[in-house]
Amino acid sequence: MSEDLFETLQRDLAREVDDHYERQKVGPVSIRRIGPNASLQTVSERLALGAYQRLKHGRWYAAASDPEARLQLGALAVAARQSRRSLVEIIEVLSTIIPGWRQVRPDADAGTVPELPIDKATGLRCRNPFLPLPPRSGETTPRFDHQSQTMIREQSPRLAKWLEDCAANDGLPSVAMLDQLEAEKIEADHLRKVQYGDREWQENKLRPDSGATLTEQNLFVQGIADPWLVRFHRTEAKLGSPRCGYDNLTHCMAIAKRDPEIRQVHKAAGELLKAWKAEQQEKAA
């Protein structure tokens, strides 16, 4: 989505929301106007998907093909409009907390292990704190540098795991550990090259909602030469379409802990979604 179109959608949504409050002054933004033209819903959903597309490795295409996901994102766009936070920023934060908003891609440091710091005064590398300290006179219980262990676990869980494995192997890495690390690097290099977007999602017959039979799914897999693309298709099928987690207490608490202001936007969007659905049910009845 171009910058001009995104800016236009933001202005359109702002006008729709402001017009509503000017007419009604109170209450949530109504969905009653949504009919053949679906102006408010259409604008809010398109704006949300446009913001979602700006997220690196975002799974906007999975939301675009699911009416429920689009409606949830539309409510988020309206709630964001009534806050001081940008929709792009809100989606960025939520994607780090709610699973399924981003593609499963290798970490930047996949296949590598950070090094222990070097003391500038002596030029010596810091010792592995997961190895026992030399015993003092009369000591029988091993001592450990627990403070350094805690710091490494907090700053680099990957390094902490590697050092623990080394400590369990008499302080040195094993051939198996090095082989596993190299395999991880090769896997990451392949997965980073996989191109996956809207076209691949639409073609994915492994999705539960694809309607494909087991035979069709097997033929689909057999017709793909790249095994890494097949793996990506399987992962994407398991992820399904993203959800905003408005009713998920774990997600709500995590969002509140990360950014209380964004949690308020998230909460308002959930309440708005409920109001929209209630009106939809009323109209259907």
C-alpha positions as CSV (number, residue, x, y, z in Angstrom):
1,M,0.0,0.0,0.0
2,S,1.4,3.4,-1.0
3,E,2.0,6.2,1.4
4,D,-0.6,8.4,-0.4
5,L,-3.3,5.7,-0.1
6,F,-2.5,5.0,3.5
7,E,-2.7,8.7,4.4
8,T,-6.0,9.0,2.5
9,L,-7.4,6.0,4.4
10,Q,-6.4,7.6,7.7
11,R,-8.1,10.8,6.8
12,D,-11.2,8.9,5.7
13,L,-11.4,6.9,8.9
14,A,-10.9,10.1,11.0
15,R,-13.7,11.8,9.1
16,E,-16.1,8.7,9.6
17,V,-15.3,8.6,13.3
18,D,-15.6,12.3,13.9
19,D,-18.9,12.5,11.9
20,H,-20.3,9.7,14.0
21,Y,-19.5,11.5,17.3
22,E,-20.8,14.8,16.0
23,R,-24.1,13.1,15.2
24,Q,-24.4,11.0,18.4
25,K,-22.0,12.6,20.8
26,V,-21.9,9.5,23.0
27,G,-21.5,5.8,22.7
28,P,-19.3,3.5,20.6
29,V,-18.9,4.0,16.9
30,S,-21.9,2.2,15.4
31,I,-21.8,-0.5,12.8
32,R,-25.5,0.2,11.8
33,R,-24.4,2.1,8.8
34,I,-22.6,-0.9,7.4
35,G,-24.6,-2.0,4.4
36,P,-23.9,-2.3,0.7
37,N,-21.2,0.4,0.9
38,A,-19.9,-0.5,4.3
39,S,-18.0,2.8,4.5
40,L,-16.8,2.7,8.1
41,Q,-16.1,-1.0,8.2
42,T,-14.4,-0.9,4.8
43,V,-12.2,2.1,5.6
44,S,-11.2,0.8,9.1
45,E,-10.4,-2.7,7.8
46,R,-8.4,-1.3,4.8
47,L,-6.5,1.1,7.1
48,A,-5.7,-1.7,9.5
49,L,-4.5,-4.0,6.8
50,G,-2.4,-1.2,5.4
51,A,-0.7,-0.6,8.7
52,Y,-0.3,-4.4,9.2
53,Q,1.5,-4.6,5.8
54,R,4.2,-2.3,7.2
55,L,5.1,-4.9,9.9
56,K,8.2,-6.8,8.9
57,H,7.2,-10.4,8.2
58,G,3.6,-9.6,9.2
59,R,0.9,-12.1,8.2
60,W,-1.5,-9.4,6.9
61,Y,-2.5,-11.7,4.0
62,A,-3.9,-14.3,6.5
63,A,-6.1,-11.5,8.1
64,A,-7.2,-10.2,4.7
65,S,-8.8,-13.5,3.7
66,D,-10.7,-13.9,7.0
67,P,-13.7,-11.7,7.7
68,E,-13.5,-12.1,11.5
69,A,-9.8,-11.1,11.5
70,R,-10.6,-8.1,9.4
71,L,-13.4,-7.0,11.7
72,Q,-11.2,-7.3,14.8
73,L,-8.5,-5.3,13.1
74,G,-11.0,-2.7,12.0
75,A,-12.1,-2.2,15.6
76,L,-8.5,-1.8,16.5
77,A,-8.1,0.9,13.9
78,V,-11.1,2.8,15.2
79,A,-9.9,2.6,18.8
80,A,-6.4,3.7,17.7
81,R,-7.9,6.7,16.0
82,Q,-9.4,7.8,19.4
83,S,-6.0,7.5,21.1
84,R,-2.7,9.3,20.9
85,R,-0.9,6.2,19.5
86,S,-0.4,5.4,15.9
87,L,-2.0,2.2,14.5
88,V,1.4,1.1,13.1
89,E,3.0,1.3,16.5
90,I,0.2,-0.5,18.2
91,I,0.3,-3.4,15.7
92,E,4.1,-3.6,16.2
93,V,3.7,-4.0,19.9
94,L,0.8,-6.5,19.7
95,S,2.8,-8.6,17.2
96,T,5.5,-9.1,19.8
97,I,3.0,-10.5,22.3
98,I,0.2,-12.2,20.5
99,P,1.3,-15.4,18.5
100,G,0.5,-15.7,14.9
101,W,0.9,-12.0,13.9
102,R,4.3,-12.6,12.3
103,Q,5.8,-15.3,10.1
104,V,8.0,-17.8,11.9
105,R,11.3,-16.7,10.6
106,P,14.8,-17.5,12.0
107,D,16.3,-15.1,14.6
108,A,19.0,-12.8,13.3
109,D,21.6,-14.7,15.4
110,A,20.4,-18.2,14.4
111,G,23.4,-20.6,14.1
112,T,25.7,-18.3,16.1
113,V,26.5,-17.9,19.8
114,P,27.5,-14.6,21.4
115,E,30.9,-14.5,22.9
116,L,31.7,-13.9,26.6
117,P,33.0,-10.3,27.2
118,I,36.7,-9.6,27.3
119,D,38.2,-7.6,30.2
120,K,39.9,-4.6,28.7
121,A,42.4,-4.3,31.5
122,T,43.8,-7.8,31.2
123,G,42.7,-8.9,27.8
124,L,41.3,-12.0,29.2
125,R,37.9,-13.4,28.4
126,C,35.4,-13.8,31.3
127,R,35.1,-17.3,32.7
128,N,32.1,-19.5,32.2
129,P,30.0,-18.8,35.4
130,F,28.2,-22.2,35.1
131,L,31.5,-23.9,35.9
132,P,32.1,-24.4,39.7
133,L,34.5,-22.0,41.3
134,P,37.7,-23.4,42.8
135,P,36.9,-24.7,46.3
136,R,38.1,-22.8,49.4
137,S,39.9,-24.5,52.2
138,G,37.6,-26.9,54.0
139,E,34.7,-26.4,51.5
140,T,32.9,-29.5,50.3
141,T,29.9,-27.9,48.5
142,P,30.6,-26.5,45.0
143,R,30.3,-22.7,44.6
144,F,29.0,-20.9,41.6
145,D,28.9,-17.3,40.4
146,H,25.1,-17.0,40.6
147,Q,25.1,-13.3,39.9
148,S,26.9,-13.6,36.6
149,Q,24.6,-16.6,35.7
150,T,21.6,-14.4,36.3
151,M,23.0,-11.5,34.2
152,I,23.8,-13.8,31.3
153,R,20.4,-15.5,31.4
154,E,18.7,-12.1,31.3
155,Q,20.9,-10.5,28.6
156,S,21.4,-13.5,26.3
157,P,19.5,-16.7,27.0
158,R,21.2,-18.3,24.0
159,L,24.7,-17.7,25.4
160,A,23.5,-19.0,28.8
161,K,22.2,-22.2,27.3
162,W,25.5,-22.8,25.4
163,L,27.6,-22.2,28.5
164,E,25.4,-24.5,30.5
165,D,25.9,-27.2,27.9
166,C,29.6,-26.6,27.9
167,A,29.7,-26.8,31.7
168,A,28.0,-30.2,31.5
169,N,30.7,-31.3,29.0
170,D,33.6,-30.6,31.3
171,G,33.7,-27.0,30.3
172,L,34.1,-27.5,26.5
173,P,31.7,-27.7,23.6
174,S,31.1,-31.1,22.2
175,V,31.3,-32.2,18.5
176,A,27.5,-32.8,18.7
177,M,26.9,-29.2,19.9
178,L,29.0,-27.7,17.0
179,D,27.2,-30.0,14.5
180,Q,23.8,-28.9,15.8
181,L,24.8,-25.2,15.6
182,E,26.0,-25.6,12.0
183,A,22.7,-27.4,11.1
184,E,20.8,-24.5,12.6
185,K,22.7,-22.0,10.6
186,I,22.0,-23.9,7.3
187,E,18.4,-24.2,8.2
188,A,18.1,-20.5,8.9
189,D,19.9,-19.6,5.7
190,H,17.3,-21.6,3.7
191,L,14.3,-20.3,5.6
192,R,15.3,-16.7,5.2
193,K,15.3,-17.1,1.4
194,V,11.7,-18.5,1.3
195,Q,9.3,-16.0,-0.3
196,Y,5.9,-16.2,1.3
197,G,3.0,-13.8,0.9
198,D,-0.5,-13.4,-0.3
199,R,-0.2,-15.7,-3.4
200,E,1.4,-18.5,-1.4
201,W,-1.2,-18.2,1.3
202,Q,-4.0,-18.4,-1.2
203,E,-2.4,-21.5,-2.8
204,N,-1.8,-23.3,0.5
205,K,-4.1,-26.3,0.4
206,L,-2.8,-27.4,3.8
207,R,-4.8,-24.7,5.5
208,P,-7.8,-26.1,7.4
209,D,-10.1,-23.7,5.7
210,S,-8.9,-24.5,2.2
211,G,-11.5,-27.2,1.6
212,A,-8.9,-29.5,0.1
213,T,-9.2,-33.2,0.7
214,L,-6.3,-35.3,2.1
215,T,-5.5,-36.5,-1.4
216,E,-5.4,-32.9,-2.8
217,Q,-3.2,-31.9,0.1
218,N,-0.7,-34.8,-0.6
219,L,-0.6,-33.9,-4.3
220,F,-0.1,-30.2,-3.4
221,V,3.0,-31.2,-1.2
222,Q,4.3,-33.5,-3.9
223,G,4.1,-30.7,-6.5
224,I,6.5,-28.4,-4.5
225,A,10.2,-28.9,-5.2
226,D,11.5,-26.8,-2.4
227,P,11.2,-28.6,0.9
228,W,11.7,-25.4,2.8
229,L,8.7,-23.9,1.1
230,V,6.7,-27.0,2.1
231,R,7.8,-26.5,5.7
232,F,6.7,-22.9,5.5
233,H,3.3,-23.9,4.1
234,R,2.8,-26.3,7.0
235,T,3.8,-23.7,9.6
236,E,1.5,-21.1,8.1
237,A,-1.4,-23.6,8.0
238,K,-1.0,-24.3,11.7
239,L,-0.9,-20.6,12.5
240,G,-4.2,-19.9,10.8
241,S,-5.4,-16.3,10.6
242,P,-4.3,-13.8,13.3
243,R,-6.6,-12.7,16.1
244,C,-6.4,-9.7,18.4
245,G,-6.8,-11.7,21.6
246,Y,-9.4,-9.3,23.1
247,D,-10.8,-12.0,25.4
248,N,-7.5,-13.7,26.1
249,L,-6.6,-12.8,29.7
250,T,-2.9,-13.8,29.3
251,H,-2.5,-11.6,26.3
252,C,-4.3,-8.7,27.9
253,M,-2.1,-8.9,31.0
254,A,1.1,-9.1,28.9
255,I,0.0,-6.0,26.9
256,A,-0.8,-4.1,30.0
257,K,2.6,-4.9,31.4
258,R,4.4,-3.9,28.2
259,D,2.5,-0.7,27.5
260,P,-0.5,0.3,29.7
261,E,-1.6,2.9,27.1
262,I,-1.7,0.4,24.3
263,R,-3.7,-1.9,26.5
264,Q,-6.3,0.8,26.9
265,V,-6.6,1.0,23.1
266,H,-6.7,-2.8,22.9
267,K,-9.5,-2.9,25.6
268,A,-11.5,-0.2,23.8
269,A,-11.2,-2.1,20.5
270,G,-12.5,-5.3,22.2
271,E,-15.5,-3.4,23.6
272,L,-16.2,-1.9,20.3
273,L,-16.0,-5.2,18.6
274,K,-18.6,-6.6,21.0
275,A,-20.9,-3.7,20.3
276,W,-20.5,-4.2,16.6
277,K,-21.4,-7.9,16.8
278,A,-24.3,-7.2,19.1
279,E,-25.7,-4.9,16.5
280,Q,-25.1,-7.4,13.7
281,Q,-27.0,-10.0,15.7
282,E,-29.8,-7.6,16.3
283,K,-30.1,-6.8,12.6
284,A,-30.0,-10.5,11.7
285,A,-32.8,-11.2,14.1
